[in-house]
Amino acid sequence: MAIHLNNVRISNCGGGISAPKDAEIHANNLEIVNTAQAIELRDPPSILQRLGLPPETPPEYLIEALKILEATNDMPQNERLDRLRESKLIKWLGVTADLTGLGTTLISAQAAGLVSSLFEKVVGA
């Protein structure tokens, strides 16, 4: 990701620039004054955070939930969500779980094939 800053003045604020660690920053005539932190390079959000899950979510619970969704591909979404309700992930999240919101997010991620394959590689599930 490239960020191009030309003729920029940042002053009197808490943070000047916040960007992912892997960002490529090009600055020309940049002035940062009276800021608590001029430039912050941050870690990208984890997959769990991108899915709206707490960072301490057990990865194996997410993998199980995604496998449930993969096994129910041919069912209507409401039936898939009913099956998901029985997963360890939803039980672990408890009453704070927004089943429809989380289920829709996981169904989208599962349909894209992005999450389960990555987690299986990372944790060997």
C-alpha positions as CSV (number, residue, x, y, z in Angstrom):
1,M,0.0,0.0,0.0
2,A,1.5,3.3,-1.0
3,I,0.7,6.6,0.7
4,H,1.7,9.8,-1.1
5,L,1.9,13.0,0.9
6,N,2.7,16.3,-1.0
7,N,2.7,19.7,0.6
8,V,1.1,18.6,3.8
9,R,1.2,20.4,7.2
10,I,-0.1,18.6,10.3
11,S,-0.2,20.5,13.5
12,N,-1.7,20.5,17.0
13,C,-3.1,17.0,17.2
14,G,-2.6,13.8,19.0
15,G,-1.4,11.8,16.0
16,G,-0.1,13.0,12.7
17,I,-0.1,9.9,10.4
18,S,-1.2,6.4,11.2
19,A,-0.4,3.7,8.7
20,P,0.1,-0.1,8.5
21,K,3.7,-1.2,9.1
22,D,4.0,-2.4,5.5
23,A,2.9,0.9,4.0
24,E,5.2,2.6,1.5
25,I,5.1,6.3,2.5
26,H,6.3,8.9,0.0
27,A,6.5,12.4,1.4
28,N,7.4,15.7,-0.3
29,N,7.3,18.9,1.7
30,L,5.8,17.3,4.8
31,E,5.7,19.3,8.1
32,I,4.4,17.8,11.3
33,V,4.5,20.0,14.4
34,N,3.0,19.9,17.9
35,T,1.8,16.4,17.8
36,A,1.9,13.7,20.4
37,Q,3.0,11.2,17.8
38,A,4.2,12.3,14.4
39,I,4.0,8.9,12.6
40,E,2.6,5.6,13.9
41,L,3.3,2.4,12.0
42,R,0.9,-0.2,13.3
43,D,0.4,-3.9,12.8
44,P,-2.4,-4.8,10.5
45,P,-5.6,-6.1,12.2
46,S,-5.7,-9.9,12.7
47,I,-8.1,-12.1,10.8
48,L,-10.1,-12.5,14.0
49,Q,-10.4,-8.7,14.3
50,R,-11.4,-8.3,10.7
51,L,-14.2,-10.8,11.3
52,G,-15.3,-8.9,14.4
53,L,-14.2,-11.6,16.8
54,P,-12.3,-11.0,20.1
55,P,-8.5,-11.5,19.7
56,E,-8.5,-14.3,22.2
57,T,-11.0,-16.4,20.1
58,P,-9.7,-20.0,19.9
59,P,-8.8,-20.5,16.2
60,E,-10.0,-24.1,16.3
61,Y,-13.5,-22.7,17.1
62,L,-13.5,-20.5,14.0
63,I,-12.3,-23.4,11.9
64,E,-15.1,-25.6,13.1
65,A,-17.6,-22.9,12.4
66,L,-16.3,-22.5,8.9
67,K,-16.4,-26.2,8.3
68,I,-20.0,-26.3,9.4
69,L,-20.8,-23.6,6.8
70,E,-18.8,-25.4,4.1
71,A,-20.8,-28.6,4.8
72,T,-24.1,-26.7,4.6
73,N,-23.4,-24.8,1.3
74,D,-26.6,-26.1,-0.4
75,M,-28.9,-25.1,2.4
76,P,-30.7,-21.7,2.7
77,Q,-28.9,-19.2,4.8
78,N,-31.4,-19.4,7.7
79,E,-30.7,-23.1,8.0
80,R,-27.0,-22.6,7.8
81,L,-27.2,-20.1,10.7
82,D,-29.2,-22.6,12.7
83,R,-26.4,-25.1,12.3
84,L,-23.8,-22.5,13.1
85,R,-25.7,-21.7,16.4
86,E,-24.6,-25.2,17.6
87,S,-20.9,-24.5,17.0
88,K,-18.3,-24.2,19.7
89,L,-17.6,-20.6,18.5
90,I,-21.1,-19.4,19.1
91,K,-21.4,-21.2,22.4
92,W,-18.0,-19.7,23.4
93,L,-19.1,-16.2,22.5
94,G,-22.3,-16.7,24.5
95,V,-25.1,-14.2,24.6
96,T,-22.9,-11.5,23.1
97,A,-22.9,-13.2,19.8
98,D,-24.8,-11.5,17.0
99,L,-25.5,-14.8,15.1
100,T,-27.0,-13.1,12.0
101,G,-24.2,-10.5,11.7
102,L,-21.3,-12.9,12.5
103,G,-22.9,-15.7,10.4
104,T,-23.3,-13.5,7.4
105,T,-19.6,-12.4,7.7
106,L,-18.4,-16.0,8.1
107,I,-20.6,-17.1,5.2
108,S,-19.0,-14.4,3.0
109,A,-15.5,-15.3,4.1
110,Q,-16.1,-19.0,3.7
111,A,-17.6,-18.4,0.2
112,A,-14.5,-16.5,-0.7
113,G,-12.4,-19.4,0.6
114,L,-10.1,-17.0,2.4
115,V,-10.3,-17.9,6.1
116,S,-10.5,-21.7,6.5
117,S,-7.6,-22.5,4.3
118,L,-5.4,-19.8,6.0
119,F,-6.3,-21.0,9.5
120,E,-5.8,-24.6,8.6
121,K,-2.3,-23.7,7.4
122,V,-1.5,-21.7,10.5
123,V,-2.8,-24.1,13.2
124,G,-2.6,-27.3,11.3
125,A,-6.3,-28.2,11.8
